[in-house]
Amino acid sequence: MDGRNQTTVMEFIFLGFSGVRQLKITLFVMFLTVYLLSLTGNALIIIIVLMEPMLHTPMYIFLGNLSFLEIWYTTVTVPKLLATCISQNVTIPVDECVAQYYFFFSMGATECILLAVMAYDRYLAICNPLHYTILMSPQVCLLFSAGSWVGGFIAPLLPTILISHLYFCGPQKINHFFCDSDPIFKLSCSDTFMVEAVGYTCSSVVILSSFLLTMSSYVQIIVTIIKMPSREAKKKAFSTCASHLTVVTIYYGTIIFTYVRPPAKYNFTIGKVISVFYCVITPLLNPLIYTLRNKDVKKALKKSLARKKLLLVKNR
């Protein structure tokens, strides 16, 4: 198709979720509430990890990184989602759309790598407890944290460059609430075979490799726990990784369903619904699961609250 004879599209229009205005208002209130709770919960975890010396360990440093990541991960997409619920004409310039694509997939790739690192950390703590402090020293912890961010931001770089060279001549309506890969490809007047192949390969490699590394860590953890003679030891070991495993299951389940499949099989309606889970719901579940199921975090939170109460009493 020779789109060069047609008008170049300079901006896209998000369609978001269709429905009557009353339903959209309800969705707006629901998404806004979840978004604010997610920001508050993740920010609270970061503050607790920074302020409490007892949480200055690799496990909680990785958790702090995950919470910081979730704040930006959800902020990349949710504001536009909220806008589509209260406005009929939510636009985004093509250049900003490409930028949103890059940051969204960078954050997603970083989370995949970080979850694999957190699983490896739990593997070392449970399967090699005597050598844990050596194998996961502060230097190694810092290296893993930095590597997760660097690797995550490098992974979608090539697909983003290829997308930035696509030509768009119309239509300009994106059947989504953010600039996801398939809706962008659908609107391009250029041949998208190469960029689709590269994007599909990159996403599959990052998602499946990190998923397999995460699962292999947990398989070895479960085998080690089963071999423990003490029931109390089994319970304590499992409790340290149960919350992480819950997050991993929810997150990987949704992104594998969405991105590890042939592009031709994409359904836009189902895609939007599934996207809500990993864009909106999962970033809220992380702080809830980690705080409600983790004794150390709850203990640190209680200590912080007690300290604040004491300061208030002294100031009176």
Secondary structure as the mmCIF struct_conf table of DSSP 4:
data_model
#
loop_
_struct_conf.conf_type_id
_struct_conf.id
_struct_conf.beg_label_comp_id
_struct_conf.beg_label_asym_id
_struct_conf.beg_label_seq_id
_struct_conf.end_label_comp_id
_struct_conf.end_label_asym_id
_struct_conf.end_label_seq_id
HELX_RH_3T_P HELX_RH_3T_P1 GLY A 3 ASN A 5
BEND BEND1 GLN A 6 GLN A 6
HELX_LH_PP_P HELX_LH_PP_P1 THR A 7 VAL A 9
STRN STRN1 GLU A 11 PHE A 14
BEND BEND2 PHE A 17 PHE A 17
BEND BEND3 GLY A 19 GLY A 19
HELX_RH_AL_P HELX_RH_AL_P1 ARG A 21 MET A 51
HELX_RH_3T_P HELX_RH_3T_P2 PRO A 53 LEU A 55
BEND BEND4 THR A 57 THR A 57
HELX_RH_AL_P HELX_RH_AL_P2 PRO A 58 ILE A 86
BEND BEND5 GLN A 88 GLN A 88
STRN STRN2 VAL A 90 PRO A 93
HELX_RH_AL_P HELX_RH_AL_P3 VAL A 94 CYS A 127
HELX_RH_3T_P HELX_RH_3T_P3 PRO A 129 HIS A 131
HELX_RH_AL_P HELX_RH_AL_P4 TYR A 132 LEU A 135
TURN_TY1_P TURN_TY1_P1 MET A 136 MET A 136
HELX_RH_AL_P HELX_RH_AL_P5 PRO A 138 ILE A 154
TURN_TY1_P TURN_TY1_P2 ALA A 155 PRO A 156
HELX_RH_AL_P HELX_RH_AL_P6 LEU A 157 SER A 164
TURN_TY1_P TURN_TY1_P3 HIS A 165 HIS A 165
BEND BEND6 GLY A 170 GLY A 170
STRN STRN3 LYS A 173 ILE A 174
BEND BEND7 ASN A 175 PHE A 178
HELX_RH_AL_P HELX_RH_AL_P7 SER A 181 LEU A 187
BEND BEND8 CYS A 189 SER A 190
HELX_RH_AL_P HELX_RH_AL_P8 PHE A 193 LYS A 227
BEND BEND9 PRO A 229 PRO A 229
HELX_RH_AL_P HELX_RH_AL_P9 ARG A 231 TYR A 259
BEND BEND10 VAL A 260 ARG A 261
HELX_RH_3T_P HELX_RH_3T_P4 PRO A 263 LYS A 265
HELX_RH_AL_P HELX_RH_AL_P10 PHE A 268 VAL A 276
HELX_RH_PI_P HELX_RH_PI_P1 PHE A 277 ILE A 281
HELX_RH_AL_P HELX_RH_AL_P11 THR A 282 LEU A 292
BEND BEND11 ARG A 293 ARG A 293
HELX_RH_AL_P HELX_RH_AL_P12 LYS A 295 ASN A 315
#
